[in-house]
């Protein structure tokens, strides 16, 4: 995560905490069972944000080490954990290049919820091969919804965002570029080459305010990028959504791909 433009995510932290919900509890519970978590292991959550995965995973682990390079994210994560009466998470400032110094060997699982693509993946996997216990595993979670499946209101906002910021979603996050090689291929060429995959589906209902606030959580659409035009964008986005959905409610669909990677066993 060394290439993450921290100032962009710092400006997004409050919106991230409010508008980015976590994953379905039943899916997280099923994942924890598949990983063999029984409240006695340590989980490392790399790029934890405000705790969308770290907090529910803490219900199944002895401890969670939540790592993020943005102090504002960690602060809001601590608040969310306190509100959830969760006290077995350690919140650490750092990124994937700091794992050797931040984490002691012996953790069972390392998770990357929408964060693996920000890392030097082969290097991170080599480090985790040293840090994770012999039966340890790596989990990556990433959005798998195609553009054609996105709802009309989301496409309308995409057009509006392009009007304000241009249509190159990677320009604001240089030197980040989309990885040429998928996560499965990278994992296949690592010590964690025994890979299982599962897909999670769900939807949630959003108010117009929720839908607009969500836009400020994306790396290519944070408040820092809009600067003094953020309020104008929000106003135009509200109008664009209401033109399509006068009721003021929209549906957000989700489909994410979860990859669970183990070391091959003899």
NORKAQUI-V359369 format. One record per run of one state. SS is the DSSP state (H for helix, E for strand, L for the rest). FROM is the first residue (numbers start at 1). TO is the last residue. Records with the same first field share a line. If there is no record, write none. Layout:
# NORKAQUI-V359369
SS = FROM-TO + FROM-TO
This chain:
# NORKAQUI-V359369
L = 1-5 + 20-24 + 35-41 + 47-53 + 58-62 + 69-70 + 84-88 + 94-95 + 103-106 + 114-115 + 119-120 + 144-146 + 150-151 + 166-170 + 174-182 + 189-193 + 216-222 + 245-248 + 263-266
H = 6-19 + 25-34 + 54-57 + 71-83 + 96-102 + 116-118 + 121-131 + 147-149 + 152-165 + 171-173 + 183-188 + 208-215 + 223-244
E = 42-46 + 63-68 + 89-93 + 107-113 + 132-143 + 194-207 + 249-262
